[in-house]
Amino acid sequence: MINDAGLNDVIEESEGLKGILTEYVGNKLNPKDGNVTIDMLVETMSSDFPELILVLAEENYIRGYQQALDDMQEILPAQKRKREKEFLTE
């Protein structure tokens, strides 16, 4: 998982799968400056392996909704208490 990374962040040289993917994307897109960015990696993966990107997008979508529901469970009771307090002080 990519943490705190922007789409234009350059991917540093690495070994293992990360190195293989970076080299593949670099060879396929042949960027002028020789740098491979996360955006390039996502673009290439979405065209070459759309099934993977779809699964990641679906998971992210579901997690986003779950986070919103969790947030609402915390926010609504606090808002209700605040309204009750305001009503009682009027």
Phi, psi and omega in degrees: 000141181267119181253135176051035180251143175262159182296335181264005177293136179281137178274121180287156178300142184207171177254176177073206183299320180300317179294319179297313180296317180298316179296318179300311181296318178299317179292323182287314185268337179046063181296144183302319182274356179080358181267139176255128180256166178298322178301317178297319179297314180296317179301314181292316180296322181290331178275326183269334186217062185297333180299321180294312182296322178298315179297317179296319179295318179298316180298317179296319178299312180296316179298324178297315178295320179297320178296320178297317178295318178298317179297318181296324178296332177274322186283316185301313178298323179294319178294322179297315179298320180295316179296319179297319179296316179296320181296318181290334182270354180283000000 
